[in-house]
Amino acid sequence: MLSEKKGLTNALLAYNFVYQSADRQESIMISDKINFDPTKLALMKIHDWHTGPYPARVRIALAEKNLQSRVQFVSVNLYKGEHKKAAFLAKNYSGTLPVLELDDGTFIAECTAITEYLDALDGSTILTGKTPREKGVIHMMSKRAELELLDAISVYFHHATPGLGPDVEIYQNAEWGFRQRDKALRGMHYFDAVLQKQPFIAGEFFSMADITVIGGLIFAEIVKLPVPAECLALLAWYARMEERPSVKNRVTMSEPNQASV
């Protein structure tokens, strides 16, 4: 009996410690948010192309975090294949856009990694989740949006359309491209079903997962792959997303010398 009481006492102490620690961590995050001054951040560079669907993801995240003023955009012309040249490959081995360059010389590639970094700067991770559950669901749905929509459209673009032109598209497999186009259409139906049940891709609030699907639909517009008319929930959601200033102003966030493509 004494042993049982001791075990219960220890369990209660552990329970209280966990929740006190969680409360303290939340208090620290709120304090960090209050004390955060973006003007004190060192200037960062974003290497991207202003109309690219993958760069759009980071531009939207920047605007949602109100960090536009702390970024200098460096244009990398996709249609001239600048992202595959040695000078850029030294920054990102994968030869993809966008890339975040920090003042200490660190280069961070991949949209998810860049968004994670930007979201954590002020201590309030509104885009990538605050609780373990939120983080898990957001990352799951964002990855699902990449696999089933955005990356599938990318393969279609590079393999079954002229893509970035003959100087960049060295190898094309049209059959594979069309298979991925069909996969993207199935992905649209999947996300339509998701949005019939909830207001945002990962649940009740806007997140990185929404940004990834937005990127996919931006790419769909570029390749002239319309969302099926029967996907009413997805179409209505996207209409709402297009009204967000972060989405609406993503291209004009930088003022490129080149004309839009």
Secondary structure, 3 states (H helix, E strand, C coil): CHHHHHHHHHHHHHHHHHHHHHHHHHHHHHHHHHHCCHHHCCCEEEEECCCCHHHHHHHHHHHHCCCHHHEEEEECCHHHCHHHCHHHHCCCCCCCCCEEECCCCCEEECHHHHHHHHHHCCCCCCCCCCCHHHHHHHHHHHHHHHHHHHHHHHHHHHHHCCCCCCCCCCCCCHHHHHHHHHHHHHHHHHHHHHHCCCCECCECCCCHHHHHHHHHHHHHHHCCCCCCCCCHHHHHHHHHHHCCHHHHCCCCCCCCCCCCC
